[in-house]
Amino acid sequence: LELKRMSVSREHRGRGLARALCREVLGFARARGYGAVVLSTSMVQVAAQRLYEGLGFRKVGASYPSLLGTLLNFQIFHYRYELGDGT
């Protein structure tokens, strides 16, 4: 299952909503038999990286979104959360 474009409005950040949403997605995926949840986030979204890593997502790669991204060394990080082991 791919988690795409999750966002919490600025006025509601810092209340644990993103963490709760991610946990809900993980539960949804697990209940429906998915083996993993994958997502991507940019190198500048440090808070998102901390959130995902804190929930157990593993960084599995990085890529550049375009030639301009390559020239600017702007990377997209790819994450994966394995569900198959029951965690």
Biopython code that builds the backbone (N, CA, C, O; Angstrom):
import numpy as np
from Bio.PDB.StructureBuilder import StructureBuilder

atoms = [
    (1, "LEU", "N", (0.860, -1.158, 0.000)),
    (1, "LEU", "CA", (0.000, 0.000, 0.000)),
    (1, "LEU", "C", (0.906, 1.221, 0.000)),
    (1, "LEU", "O", (1.911, 1.249, 0.711)),
    (2, "GLU", "N", (0.561, 2.226, -0.788)),
    (2, "GLU", "CA", (1.361, 3.450, -0.833)),
    (2, "GLU", "C", (0.634, 4.583, -0.111)),
    (2, "GLU", "O", (-0.525, 4.880, -0.402)),
    (3, "LEU", "N", (1.323, 5.199, 0.817)),
    (3, "LEU", "CA", (0.808, 6.372, 1.516)),
    (3, "LEU", "C", (1.258, 7.595, 0.730)),
    (3, "LEU", "O", (2.457, 7.823, 0.565)),
    (4, "LYS", "N", (0.305, 8.381, 0.245)),
    (4, "LYS", "CA", (0.635, 9.542, -0.584)),
    (4, "LYS", "C", (0.034, 10.810, 0.004)),
    (4, "LYS", "O", (-1.112, 10.830, 0.454)),
    (5, "ARG", "N", (0.825, 11.850, -0.012)),
    (5, "ARG", "CA", (0.378, 13.213, 0.271)),
    (5, "ARG", "C", (-0.336, 13.412, 1.608)),
    (5, "ARG", "O", (-1.386, 14.052, 1.673)),
    (6, "MET", "N", (0.233, 12.869, 2.650)),
    (6, "MET", "CA", (-0.346, 13.110, 3.967)),
    (6, "MET", "C", (0.121, 14.483, 4.455)),
    (6, "MET", "O", (1.299, 14.829, 4.357)),
    (7, "SER", "N", (-0.822, 15.246, 4.978)),
    (7, "SER", "CA", (-0.487, 16.570, 5.483)),
    (7, "SER", "C", (-1.440, 16.941, 6.608)),
    (7, "SER", "O", (-2.624, 16.607, 6.579)),
    (8, "VAL", "N", (-0.897, 17.640, 7.602)),
    (8, "VAL", "CA", (-1.697, 18.180, 8.699)),
    (8, "VAL", "C", (-1.523, 19.691, 8.646)),
    (8, "VAL", "O", (-0.400, 20.187, 8.547)),
    (9, "SER", "N", (-2.630, 20.423, 8.710)),
    (9, "SER", "CA", (-2.546, 21.887, 8.612)),
    (9, "SER", "C", (-1.690, 22.450, 9.748)),
    (9, "SER", "O", (-1.637, 21.894, 10.845)),
    (10, "ARG", "N", (-1.041, 23.537, 9.463)),
    (10, "ARG", "CA", (-0.103, 24.146, 10.417)),
    (10, "ARG", "C", (-0.712, 24.360, 11.801)),
    (10, "ARG", "O", (-0.064, 24.095, 12.814)),
    (11, "GLU", "N", (-1.949, 24.836, 11.844)),
    (11, "GLU", "CA", (-2.550, 25.137, 13.143)),
    (11, "GLU", "C", (-2.842, 23.898, 13.980)),
    (11, "GLU", "O", (-3.127, 24.013, 15.172)),
    (12, "HIS", "N", (-2.776, 22.708, 13.368)),
    (12, "HIS", "CA", (-3.053, 21.470, 14.105)),
    (12, "HIS", "C", (-1.814, 20.608, 14.293)),
    (12, "HIS", "O", (-1.910, 19.505, 14.832)),
    (13, "ARG", "N", (-0.657, 21.085, 13.863)),
    (13, "ARG", "CA", (0.573, 20.304, 14.011)),
    (13, "ARG", "C", (1.028, 20.285, 15.463)),
    (13, "ARG", "O", (0.687, 21.169, 16.248)),
    (14, "GLY", "N", (1.799, 19.264, 15.804)),
    (14, "GLY", "CA", (2.335, 19.148, 17.150)),
    (14, "GLY", "C", (1.390, 18.502, 18.146)),
    (14, "GLY", "O", (1.661, 18.498, 19.347)),
    (15, "ARG", "N", (0.293, 17.961, 17.665)),
    (15, "ARG", "CA", (-0.710, 17.334, 18.544)),
    (15, "ARG", "C", (-0.777, 15.815, 18.390)),
    (15, "ARG", "O", (-1.621, 15.155, 18.997)),
    (16, "GLY", "N", (0.121, 15.273, 17.573)),
    (16, "GLY", "CA", (0.132, 13.825, 17.378)),
    (16, "GLY", "C", (-0.808, 13.326, 16.297)),
    (16, "GLY", "O", (-1.003, 12.119, 16.154)),
    (17, "LEU", "N", (-1.398, 14.245, 15.530)),
    (17, "LEU", "CA", (-2.351, 13.823, 14.490)),
    (17, "LEU", "C", (-1.674, 13.025, 13.379)),
    (17, "LEU", "O", (-2.214, 12.016, 12.927)),
    (18, "ALA", "N", (-0.508, 13.463, 12.938)),
    (18, "ALA", "CA", (0.194, 12.743, 11.865)),
    (18, "ALA", "C", (0.558, 11.336, 12.318)),
    (18, "ALA", "O", (0.415, 10.376, 11.561)),
    (19, "ARG", "N", (1.025, 11.219, 13.546)),
    (19, "ARG", "CA", (1.361, 9.893, 14.089)),
    (19, "ARG", "C", (0.112, 9.008, 14.133)),
    (19, "ARG", "O", (0.165, 7.837, 13.758)),
    (20, "ALA", "N", (-1.006, 9.569, 14.589)),
    (20, "ALA", "CA", (-2.259, 8.804, 14.650)),
    (20, "ALA", "C", (-2.725, 8.405, 13.254)),
    (20, "ALA", "O", (-3.188, 7.282, 13.051)),
    (21, "LEU", "N", (-2.607, 9.315, 12.294)),
    (21, "LEU", "CA", (-2.989, 8.994, 10.915)),
    (21, "LEU", "C", (-2.126, 7.870, 10.350)),
    (21, "LEU", "O", (-2.637, 6.961, 9.696)),
    (22, "CYS", "N", (-0.832, 7.931, 10.599)),
    (22, "CYS", "CA", (0.063, 6.875, 10.112)),
    (22, "CYS", "C", (-0.282, 5.535, 10.745)),
    (22, "CYS", "O", (-0.311, 4.510, 10.064)),
    (23, "ARG", "N", (-0.540, 5.544, 12.033)),
    (23, "ARG", "CA", (-0.912, 4.290, 12.702)),
    (23, "ARG", "C", (-2.208, 3.735, 12.129)),
    (23, "ARG", "O", (-2.361, 2.522, 11.984)),
    (24, "GLU", "N", (-3.134, 4.619, 11.805)),
    (24, "GLU", "CA", (-4.396, 4.185, 11.201)),
    (24, "GLU", "C", (-4.146, 3.546, 9.827)),
    (24, "GLU", "O", (-4.738, 2.517, 9.501)),
    (25, "VAL", "N", (-3.281, 4.150, 9.041)),
    (25, "VAL", "CA", (-2.935, 3.593, 7.729)),
    (25, "VAL", "C", (-2.291, 2.219, 7.896)),
    (25, "VAL", "O", (-2.620, 1.286, 7.163)),
    (26, "LEU", "N", (-1.377, 2.092, 8.856)),
    (26, "LEU", "CA", (-0.728, 0.801, 9.088)),
    (26, "LEU", "C", (-1.752, -0.259, 9.492)),
    (26, "LEU", "O", (-1.702, -1.392, 9.014)),
    (27, "GLY", "N", (-2.679, 0.113, 10.373)),
    (27, "GLY", "CA", (-3.734, -0.828, 10.780)),
    (27, "GLY", "C", (-4.638, -1.205, 9.622)),
    (27, "GLY", "O", (-5.010, -2.369, 9.470)),
    (28, "PHE", "N", (-4.995, -0.213, 8.797)),
    (28, "PHE", "CA", (-5.830, -0.445, 7.619)),
    (28, "PHE", "C", (-5.148, -1.439, 6.677)),
    (28, "PHE", "O", (-5.765, -2.397, 6.212)),
    (29, "ALA", "N", (-3.871, -1.194, 6.409)),
    (29, "ALA", "CA", (-3.120, -2.058, 5.487)),
    (29, "ALA", "C", (-2.981, -3.469, 6.049)),
    (29, "ALA", "O", (-3.153, -4.454, 5.333)),
    (30, "ARG", "N", (-2.670, -3.551, 7.329)),
    (30, "ARG", "CA", (-2.501, -4.864, 7.971)),
    (30, "ARG", "C", (-3.810, -5.661, 7.934)),
    (30, "ARG", "O", (-3.807, -6.853, 7.629)),
    (31, "ALA", "N", (-4.921, -4.999, 8.245)),
    (31, "ALA", "CA", (-6.227, -5.674, 8.282)),
    (31, "ALA", "C", (-6.642, -6.186, 6.911)),
    (31, "ALA", "O", (-7.430, -7.127, 6.811)),
    (32, "ARG", "N", (-6.125, -5.582, 5.873)),
    (32, "ARG", "CA", (-6.487, -5.986, 4.514)),
    (32, "ARG", "C", (-5.439, -6.868, 3.843)),
    (32, "ARG", "O", (-5.534, -7.155, 2.649)),
    (33, "GLY", "N", (-4.452, -7.292, 4.605)),
    (33, "GLY", "CA", (-3.498, -8.265, 4.109)),
    (33, "GLY", "C", (-2.341, -7.721, 3.293)),
    (33, "GLY", "O", (-1.643, -8.494, 2.636)),
    (34, "TYR", "N", (-2.118, -6.428, 3.313)),
    (34, "TYR", "CA", (-0.960, -5.876, 2.604)),
    (34, "TYR", "C", (0.311, -6.317, 3.298)),
    (34, "TYR", "O", (0.328, -6.511, 4.514)),
    (35, "GLY", "N", (1.369, -6.476, 2.534)),
    (35, "GLY", "CA", (2.652, -6.889, 3.093)),
    (35, "GLY", "C", (3.508, -5.751, 3.585)),
    (35, "GLY", "O", (4.381, -5.941, 4.431)),
    (36, "ALA", "N", (3.257, -4.549, 3.048)),
    (36, "ALA", "CA", (4.090, -3.408, 3.421)),
    (36, "ALA", "C", (3.371, -2.110, 3.071)),
    (36, "ALA", "O", (2.443, -2.089, 2.263)),
    (37, "VAL", "N", (3.823, -1.036, 3.699)),
    (37, "VAL", "CA", (3.388, 0.312, 3.351)),
    (37, "VAL", "C", (4.630, 1.051, 2.881)),
    (37, "VAL", "O", (5.667, 1.013, 3.543)),
    (38, "VAL", "N", (4.530, 1.718, 1.748)),
    (38, "VAL", "CA", (5.647, 2.479, 1.209)),
    (38, "VAL", "C", (5.246, 3.937, 1.072)),
    (38, "VAL", "O", (4.066, 4.262, 0.939)),
    (39, "LEU", "N", (6.248, 4.813, 1.108)),
    (39, "LEU", "CA", (6.003, 6.237, 0.928)),
    (39, "LEU", "C", (7.301, 6.911, 0.524)),
    (39, "LEU", "O", (8.382, 6.330, 0.623)),
    (40, "SER", "N", (7.174, 8.147, 0.066)),
    (40, "SER", "CA", (8.328, 8.957, -0.294)),
    (40, "SER", "C", (8.165, 10.338, 0.310)),
    (40, "SER", "O", (7.050, 10.844, 0.440)),
    (41, "THR", "N", (9.280, 10.942, 0.677)),
    (41, "THR", "CA", (9.277, 12.310, 1.194)),
    (41, "THR", "C", (10.575, 12.983, 0.786)),
    (41, "THR", "O", (11.577, 12.310, 0.542)),
    (42, "SER", "N", (10.564, 14.284, 0.711)),
    (42, "SER", "CA", (11.763, 14.983, 0.259)),
    (42, "SER", "C", (12.765, 15.180, 1.385)),
    (42, "SER", "O", (12.438, 15.067, 2.566)),
    (43, "MET", "N", (13.982, 15.476, 0.989)),
    (43, "MET", "CA", (15.064, 15.651, 1.947)),
    (43, "MET", "C", (14.844, 16.846, 2.868)),
    (43, "MET", "O", (15.430, 16.902, 3.950)),
    (44, "VAL", "N", (14.022, 17.790, 2.466)),
    (44, "VAL", "CA", (13.800, 18.976, 3.299)),
    (44, "VAL", "C", (12.689, 18.758, 4.324)),
    (44, "VAL", "O", (12.516, 19.581, 5.223)),
    (45, "GLN", "N", (11.946, 17.684, 4.206)),
    (45, "GLN", "CA", (10.853, 17.402, 5.141)),
    (45, "GLN", "C", (11.389, 16.573, 6.316)),
    (45, "GLN", "O", (11.049, 15.401, 6.480)),
    (46, "VAL", "N", (12.221, 17.207, 7.112)),
    (46, "VAL", "CA", (12.912, 16.530, 8.207)),
    (46, "VAL", "C", (11.934, 16.031, 9.268)),
    (46, "VAL", "O", (12.104, 14.930, 9.794)),
    (47, "ALA", "N", (10.925, 16.818, 9.585)),
    (47, "ALA", "CA", (9.935, 16.374, 10.581)),
    (47, "ALA", "C", (9.217, 15.114, 10.105)),
    (47, "ALA", "O", (8.957, 14.210, 10.898)),
    (48, "ALA", "N", (8.900, 15.053, 8.824)),
    (48, "ALA", "CA", (8.245, 13.858, 8.276)),
    (48, "ALA", "C", (9.182, 12.653, 8.359)),
    (48, "ALA", "O", (8.747, 11.553, 8.698)),
    (49, "GLN", "N", (10.445, 12.852, 8.055)),
    (49, "GLN", "CA", (11.415, 11.760, 8.149)),
    (49, "GLN", "C", (11.478, 11.226, 9.576)),
    (49, "GLN", "O", (11.483, 10.014, 9.791)),
    (50, "ARG", "N", (11.526, 12.123, 10.539)),
    (50, "ARG", "CA", (11.569, 11.710, 11.954)),
    (50, "ARG", "C", (10.308, 10.940, 12.339)),
    (50, "ARG", "O", (10.377, 9.929, 13.037)),
    (51, "LEU", "N", (9.158, 11.427, 11.878)),
    (51, "LEU", "CA", (7.896, 10.751, 12.155)),
    (51, "LEU", "C", (7.930, 9.326, 11.622)),
    (51, "LEU", "O", (7.674, 8.378, 12.365)),
    (52, "TYR", "N", (8.245, 9.169, 10.344)),
    (52, "TYR", "CA", (8.228, 7.845, 9.729)),
    (52, "TYR", "C", (9.236, 6.913, 10.381)),
    (52, "TYR", "O", (8.920, 5.760, 10.675)),
    (53, "GLU", "N", (10.445, 7.404, 10.606)),
    (53, "GLU", "CA", (11.466, 6.562, 11.222)),
    (53, "GLU", "C", (11.082, 6.199, 12.653)),
    (53, "GLU", "O", (11.353, 5.086, 13.103)),
    (54, "GLY", "N", (10.451, 7.131, 13.371)),
    (54, "GLY", "CA", (9.996, 6.864, 14.734)),
    (54, "GLY", "C", (8.899, 5.813, 14.807)),
    (54, "GLY", "O", (8.739, 5.141, 15.826)),
    (55, "LEU", "N", (8.144, 5.676, 13.721)),
    (55, "LEU", "CA", (7.083, 4.674, 13.653)),
    (55, "LEU", "C", (7.580, 3.320, 13.155)),
    (55, "LEU", "O", (6.833, 2.342, 13.151)),
    (56, "GLY", "N", (8.842, 3.268, 12.736)),
    (56, "GLY", "CA", (9.413, 2.000, 12.289)),
    (56, "GLY", "C", (9.610, 1.864, 10.793)),
    (56, "GLY", "O", (10.018, 0.801, 10.325)),
    (57, "PHE", "N", (9.332, 2.909, 10.030)),
    (57, "PHE", "CA", (9.629, 2.863, 8.597)),
    (57, "PHE", "C", (11.141, 2.846, 8.416)),
    (57, "PHE", "O", (11.870, 3.491, 9.170)),
    (58, "ARG", "N", (11.608, 2.109, 7.418)),
    (58, "ARG", "CA", (13.032, 2.056, 7.075)),
    (58, "ARG", "C", (13.258, 2.810, 5.781)),
    (58, "ARG", "O", (12.491, 2.661, 4.829)),
    (59, "LYS", "N", (14.307, 3.622, 5.739)),
    (59, "LYS", "CA", (14.682, 4.283, 4.495)),
    (59, "LYS", "C", (15.290, 3.220, 3.589)),
    (59, "LYS", "O", (16.262, 2.565, 3.963)),
    (60, "VAL", "N", (14.715, 3.047, 2.389)),
    (60, "VAL", "CA", (15.165, 1.977, 1.500)),
    (60, "VAL", "C", (15.807, 2.507, 0.222)),
    (60, "VAL", "O", (16.248, 1.725, -0.621)),
    (61, "GLY", "N", (15.861, 3.814, 0.075)),
    (61, "GLY", "CA", (16.500, 4.357, -1.111)),
    (61, "GLY", "C", (16.300, 5.852, -1.220)),
    (61, "GLY", "O", (15.629, 6.483, -0.403)),
    (62, "ALA", "N", (16.899, 6.385, -2.244)),
    (62, "ALA", "CA", (16.770, 7.815, -2.542)),
    (62, "ALA", "C", (16.852, 7.985, -4.044)),
    (62, "ALA", "O", (17.465, 7.177, -4.741)),
    (63, "SER", "N", (16.229, 9.043, -4.535)),
    (63, "SER", "CA", (16.281, 9.328, -5.966)),
    (63, "SER", "C", (16.184, 10.834, -6.169)),
    (63, "SER", "O", (15.886, 11.587, -5.241)),
    (64, "TYR", "N", (16.440, 11.253, -7.391)),
    (64, "TYR", "CA", (16.292, 12.655, -7.768)),
    (64, "TYR", "C", (15.030, 12.784, -8.609)),
    (64, "TYR", "O", (14.819, 11.974, -9.511)),
    (65, "PRO", "N", (14.188, 13.774, -8.345)),
    (65, "PRO", "CA", (12.913, 13.872, -9.053)),
    (65, "PRO", "C", (13.037, 14.337, -10.501)),
    (65, "PRO", "O", (12.114, 14.150, -11.295)),
    (66, "SER", "N", (14.168, 14.940, -10.847)),
    (66, "SER", "CA", (14.331, 15.497, -12.190)),
    (66, "SER", "C", (15.801, 15.823, -12.415)),
    (66, "SER", "O", (16.622, 15.687, -11.507)),
    (67, "LEU", "N", (16.124, 16.248, -13.616)),
    (67, "LEU", "CA", (17.489, 16.694, -13.901)),
    (67, "LEU", "C", (17.843, 17.890, -13.029)),
    (67, "LEU", "O", (18.953, 17.966, -12.502)),
    (68, "LEU", "N", (16.914, 18.821, -12.873)),
    (68, "LEU", "CA", (17.155, 19.972, -12.011)),
    (68, "LEU", "C", (17.397, 19.512, -10.573)),
    (68, "LEU", "O", (18.278, 20.035, -9.891)),
    (69, "GLY", "N", (16.621, 18.542, -10.117)),
    (69, "GLY", "CA", (16.833, 17.983, -8.789)),
    (69, "GLY", "C", (18.227, 17.407, -8.642)),
    (69, "GLY", "O", (18.861, 17.570, -7.600)),
    (70, "THR", "N", (18.704, 16.742, -9.664)),
    (70, "THR", "CA", (20.050, 16.188, -9.650)),
    (70, "THR", "C", (21.075, 17.306, -9.547)),
    (70, "THR", "O", (21.996, 17.236, -8.733)),
    (71, "LEU", "N", (20.920, 18.331, -10.365)),
    (71, "LEU", "CA", (21.861, 19.454, -10.363)),
    (71, "LEU", "C", (21.883, 20.175, -9.014)),
    (71, "LEU", "O", (22.927, 20.659, -8.577)),
    (72, "LEU", "N", (20.718, 20.241, -8.360)),
    (72, "LEU", "CA", (20.612, 20.917, -7.064)),
    (72, "LEU", "C", (20.850, 19.965, -5.887)),
    (72, "LEU", "O", (20.802, 20.382, -4.730)),
    (73, "ASN", "N", (21.105, 18.689, -6.185)),
    (73, "ASN", "CA", (21.266, 17.652, -5.172)),
    (73, "ASN", "C", (20.039, 17.578, -4.256)),
    (73, "ASN", "O", (20.166, 17.453, -3.038)),
    (74, "PHE", "N", (18.864, 17.657, -4.857)),
    (74, "PHE", "CA", (17.600, 17.582, -4.125)),
    (74, "PHE", "C", (17.072, 16.161, -4.238)),
    (74, "PHE", "O", (16.680, 15.723, -5.320)),
    (75, "GLN", "N", (17.061, 15.448, -3.129)),
    (75, "GLN", "CA", (16.687, 14.043, -3.149)),
    (75, "GLN", "C", (15.295, 13.792, -2.576)),
    (75, "GLN", "O", (14.787, 14.531, -1.732)),
    (76, "ILE", "N", (14.717, 12.720, -3.078)),
    (76, "ILE", "CA", (13.489, 12.157, -2.546)),
    (76, "ILE", "C", (13.882, 10.862, -1.842)),
    (76, "ILE", "O", (14.538, 10.006, -2.435)),
    (77, "PHE", "N", (13.482, 10.715, -0.577)),
    (77, "PHE", "CA", (13.790, 9.512, 0.189)),
    (77, "PHE", "C", (12.595, 8.566, 0.138)),
    (77, "PHE", "O", (11.444, 8.994, 0.228)),
    (78, "HIS", "N", (12.883, 7.289, -0.007)),
    (78, "HIS", "CA", (11.855, 6.253, -0.094)),
    (78, "HIS", "C", (11.896, 5.403, 1.176)),
    (78, "HIS", "O", (12.958, 4.960, 1.614)),
    (79, "TYR", "N", (10.711, 5.186, 1.755)),
    (79, "TYR", "CA", (10.578, 4.447, 3.010)),
    (79, "TYR", "C", (9.668, 3.247, 2.834)),
    (79, "TYR", "O", (8.824, 3.208, 1.938)),
    (80, "ARG", "N", (9.857, 2.267, 3.710)),
    (80, "ARG", "CA", (9.059, 1.038, 3.677)),
    (80, "ARG", "C", (8.809, 0.553, 5.105)),
    (80, "ARG", "O", (9.711, 0.558, 5.943)),
    (81, "TYR", "N", (7.597, 0.144, 5.362)),
    (81, "TYR", "CA", (7.227, -0.456, 6.638)),
    (81, "TYR", "C", (6.712, -1.857, 6.333)),
    (81, "TYR", "O", (5.685, -2.006, 5.671)),
    (82, "GLU", "N", (7.402, -2.872, 6.800)),
    (82, "GLU", "CA", (7.010, -4.270, 6.560)),
    (82, "GLU", "C", (5.897, -4.661, 7.517)),
    (82, "GLU", "O", (6.019, -4.476, 8.727)),
    (83, "LEU", "N", (4.831, -5.193, 6.985)),
    (83, "LEU", "CA", (3.707, -5.643, 7.798)),
    (83, "LEU", "C", (3.655, -7.143, 7.966)),
    (83, "LEU", "O", (2.975, -7.642, 8.863)),
    (84, "GLY", "N", (4.351, -7.864, 7.131)),
    (84, "GLY", "CA", (4.260, -9.309, 7.091)),
    (84, "GLY", "C", (4.656, -10.038, 8.357)),
    (84, "GLY", "O", (4.228, -11.171, 8.579)),
    (85, "ASP", "N", (5.476, -9.401, 9.200)),
    (85, "ASP", "CA", (5.921, -10.090, 10.414)),
    (85, "ASP", "C", (5.033, -9.834, 11.619)),
    (85, "ASP", "O", (5.342, -10.274, 12.726)),
    (86, "GLY", "N", (3.930, -9.124, 11.409)),
    (86, "GLY", "CA", (2.972, -8.906, 12.493)),
    (86, "GLY", "C", (3.290, -7.738, 13.410)),
    (86, "GLY", "O", (2.637, -7.573, 14.441)),
    (87, "THR", "N", (4.289, -6.913, 13.056)),
    (87, "THR", "CA", (4.609, -5.752, 13.913)),
    (87, "THR", "C", (3.688, -4.589, 13.609)),
    (87, "THR", "O", (3.806, -3.531, 14.227)),
]
sb = StructureBuilder()
sb.init_structure("model")
sb.init_model(0)
sb.init_chain("A")
sb.init_seg("    ")
for serial, (resi, resn, name, xyz) in enumerate(atoms, 1):
    if name == "N":
        sb.init_residue(resn, " ", resi, " ")
    sb.init_atom(name, np.array(xyz, "f"), 0.0, 1.0, " ", f" {name:<3s}", serial, name[0])
structure = sb.get_structure()
